[in-house]
Amino acid sequence: MIGLILLGSLIVLAIGGITNLVLHWKSHDLRITTEEFVIASLVLLLIVIPLTTWIGFKVAFSNNVTYNEFRGGYEVQAVWEKIPRSRDDGRGHTWDCDPYEVYVPEQGHTDDKGNYHVDVPAHYETHYHDCPFVTQEWTFYIRTTLGDVYIAQNNLPTNPEDYRYVSPEGHTRRAPDYLPRGIPMFWQRAKDRLDRNEPGPVTVRAQYPNYILASQHTILKKYSADIARYKQAGLFPKVNSQIHDIYYADRVYLVGVNPPGDWQMYANAFDAALGMELQGDLHLVIVDANKVSDPENYSQALFAYWQSPEFGKDAISKNSLMVVLGTRDGKTVEWARAATGMPEGNERLIIDIHDQMPGTPLDAASVLGPPRGELYADGGKTYVRVVHSQGKLDQIVFGPDKFQRVHMKDYSYLIHEIQPTTGQEIWILVVISLFGCIAWGICIAIGAPAYRSYSGRYPGY
């Protein structure tokens, strides 16, 4: 930071000095005096430049350490809001109705000779009220353990003609066909699940700080020299970072195999429980073991690839549990490897997955279970509890050596290593230079006339 402050100071002083020389060379009336130059330089050097650099470093640090992660949870309640509509209430879908006249006063100006000129004569303008098409609009959202997720807002009723609005002056209009209406199918399916006490899984994308990925401390990062070889062989899937269909995410990766079953939905259900109970996020890879001669090398290379700069802010997150299952016959797990998004922690869990998963039938129910959510009421509020299954990963991950999210504060000693990038330093210098130009501009446009006027009235000051 000190080096950037010094460089910024040199740039700003150079701008002021060059400007001053040019103005003196042209004998301009607004040339900067020595007193003005000294005062402006002190303000810039002691306050503006250090403060700007400090703020720039803070913004750059926040940007550099911020990464994205999946968080899992459950649906809790399907909410259907029926919103009354009226004229000029400032919401929803409207049309111009009930015209009225508004008096606009005369507008003009006085020229430099004291003569007044009318620019716009006084007149009346026709304005309109905002009338809704219907007397009621519908908003649908799902309350979840991760917050409210809106499905549709300000939908027209299923049959808008039954709710057509009539204004105080008797005006009405039929709602256009292109406006959304009715109950969204996604919301209805969620409500049906909740009515059966089967809350569905929810995934959201959130941000978190990762000092390890942002730092230059490479000893803590996963590394493999074989990433390029496996990528060229088509054995490495790209880690997914996208949400689809409102709040689902694909976190099962099939490499050369296609075991039957809805693995993605089973994994979403698994991650709902893992996210809510243990703040974790499972990513499961199932690979053809006939194409992988060294399971340990393959899995470690894959984990390093998923945390590489190729994925930027979407690199595999610190709350991730990465599991690779190898199968030769497509029916049984032959070997298993696991790792987490942190360099330390969960060592016993990783060993349990390595030792206990082989021999498990390769179907979603046997591997994942998955655990399921169950609604219950307490103190007038609705909550979700997890009911676990006999799935092998369910038993291991939530078992005696259960997954534990490692706190990033344990690596806070890395903070001093996280420096702005070259691009960020350039932008900090640009902002410093801009403030310097503003300061010198003030000296030229305001400070010089005011100072000289004061000196003329009070000689010797």
C-alpha positions, 0 to 999 in steps of 0.5 A: 500500500505504501508503494502505491501511495508514493506512486500516486503522490508522484503522479498527482504532483506531476499533474499539478506541476505540469499544469502550473508550468503551462499556466505560468508559461502562458502568463494566464491569470488563473495560474497557481501560486506557490501558496496554492500549490503547497496547500493543495499538495498537503491536502492531497498527500496527507488526506486524499491519496492515503484515504483513496488508496486505503478504500481502494485496497479494501474494495479490492480485498473484498472482491478478491476473497469473495467466491460463490457456493451452493447452499441447500435447504427445504421448502417450508410453505407455499404462499399465495398472496391475493393483492387488492388493486385500486386506481393509482395504487402504484402497483401491478399492471395498469392502463391510462384512464379517467383523464383530468386537466392540470394547470401549468403556470407560465415559464420564462426567463429574464435576459441580461438586459432585464427583459422578461421572455415567456418560454412556455405560456400558462396552459392546461395539460391532460393527465391520466389516472392509472387504472388496474385491469383487475380488482385483484392480482396474485403473487406466489412464493415459497418460504424456505429454510434459506429465505423466500423464493418468489415464483410469480408476482402480480399475476392476473387471476386465472379468469381475469374477466371475473375480476375486471376493474371499473373506475370511479368514472365507469371506465374499464378495459379488458386485460391483454392476453400477454399478461401472466395469469393464473397459478404457476405450475411450479408453485402448485407442485410445491404446494402439493408436496407440502400438503403431503408433508414432503418438503422439496429440496431448495438450492440457492447461490450465495457468496462467502470469503475464501482466503485460501483461493485468494492468497498466493499461499500455494502450499495450501492449494490442491495441485496436480500435473496431470490435469491437462492429460485427464482433460484431453482424455475427456475424463474431467467434468466441469464443476457446475455453478448454475441454478436451474428451474428456480432452485435446483442444481446438478451436482452429479457428474457421470463420466463414461457411465450411465447408471439408471435413476434420477441421480440429480434429484436424489442429490438435490434431496441429499444436499438439502439435508446436508446444507441444513444440518451440516452446512455442506454441499455434496458433488458426486462423480461416477466414473468408468473405472476401466478408464482410470488406472490410478484412482488416487491420482485421478481423484486428486487431479480432479479436485485440484482442477475444480479449485483451479483459476479456470473456474474463477469465483465459481471454483469448488467452494469450501463447504463442498464434499467431493466424492468420486465413485469408480465402477467397472460393471456399472452396477457396483462401486469398486472404489471411492475417493473423497475430499473437501474444499478445505486443505484440512479437516474431515480426515476421518470422514474421507477415510470412511468413504474410501473404506466403506463405499466399495461394494455398494450397489450403484443406484441412487437409493443405495448410494444417497438414500436420500434423507428427506425433510419432514414438517413440524410445528412448534410455537405456532411456526413451521420448521423442517427436520431431517429423517435419514435413510439407509443410503450408504453416503447418508449413513457415512456423511451424517454418521459418527465422523460426520461432515464438519464445515471448517471455518475460514477464520482458521486461515485468517493469517493469509489475509496479509498475502492477499494483494490487489491485482495489477488491474486493480492497482491501475484503477486505484491510481486512475481514481487518485489521478482523478481526485488530483485533477479535481483538486488542481481544477479547484485551485485554478477555477476557484482558489486563484480568483478568491485568493487574489481577491482577498490579497488585493483587499488585504495587502500583506496577507 
